[in-house]
Amino acid sequence: MKTLVRALTVGVAFSFAVATISLAETATTPTTTTTPSTTTPSTTTTTPSTTTTTKTKTKTKTSRKRSTKPRSAKSIECSKLADQQGLHGKPRRVFRAKCLAGKTT
């Protein structure tokens, strides 16, 4: 009985993996059969029977990047003070802003 359950479990897992891989391949494979547009950059491949057009889109990902400037001694000191006080999030930002402005020591 245990071997039957194990065999079924392995079979289901294998089927799921195959289905996932085949779906991933069809999602990345261009299947559009149209004529190229003059307003959108595209790559056109022509074979004797069909014309396949792949539209190219450039999507930029915006993310916060840390400044490449070296930190001042005052900034490092204010961060250490905030660490000592156990500040996190908004209270930490407020404390550091006041510290850097010279309002807190």
N, C-alpha and C positions, 0 to 999 in steps of 0.2 A: 504494500500500500504506500509506504514511504517513497519507494522508487518511482511509482506512478505519479505521485504528487510532485516530486522533484523534476521528473521528466516534463510534466506539463508546465511547471514554473519556468524551466529553462526554455522550453518551446515558446512560451508567451513572451519572455524577455527577448529572445532572438527575433521574433516577429515584430515586436515593438521597435527594436533597433533598426531592422531593415526598413520598416515603414518610415521611421524618422529620417534615415539617410536618404531615402528616395524622395521624401517631401522636401528636404533641404536642397537636393539637386534640382528638382523642378522649380523651386523658388528662385534659384540663382540662374537658371537657364533661361535666356530670352526666348519668348514664344510669340512675340509680336510679328505679324506679317503685314506690314504696311509700306507705303511709299515714304521716302524720306521727306521730312518737313524742312522748309527753308528757314524757319525761325528757331529751331532747336538743333544744337550740335548733335550729330549722330554718326554712327558707324554703319555702313551698309555693306552687306555681303550678298553677292548675287550668284545664284547657281542656276542651272538650266531650268529648274522647275519652280523655285520660289525665291523671294527676296525677303531677307530678314534685316530688320532695322533695330538697333539697340540705342536707346536714348541714354546719354550720359549726363548725370546730375552731380554737381559738386556740392556737398553739404559740409559746412564747416561746423565743428563742434566748439562751442564757446565754453570755456572753463576758467576758473580762477587760477591764475598763475602767481606764484610768489614773486616778489620783487627781487631782482638780481643785485640790488644795491646792498652794500655791507651795512649791517645794523650798527647804530651808534652805541656808545657805552651807556648812555642815558636810557636807551630803549631796552638794552639787556638788563640794566639795573631795575627798571620798572617791571619787566617781566618776572624777574626773580622775586620782587616784592609781592606781585600778584600771586605767584606760586606759593609763597609763604603764607599768604592769607587764604589760600584755597579758592581763589576766584576763578570762575569759568563763565563762558558765554558773554552776555551783555554786561553784567557787572564788571567783568574783567576788562572789556573794551572801554567802559566808562572810566574805570580806575586808571588804566594805562594812558588814556587821553589826558586826564587831569595830571597825572604824574609827569608826562612829557611836557605839558604846558608849565610845569613848575608849581602847581597848586597843591601837590601832595608830595611828602617826602618819605 
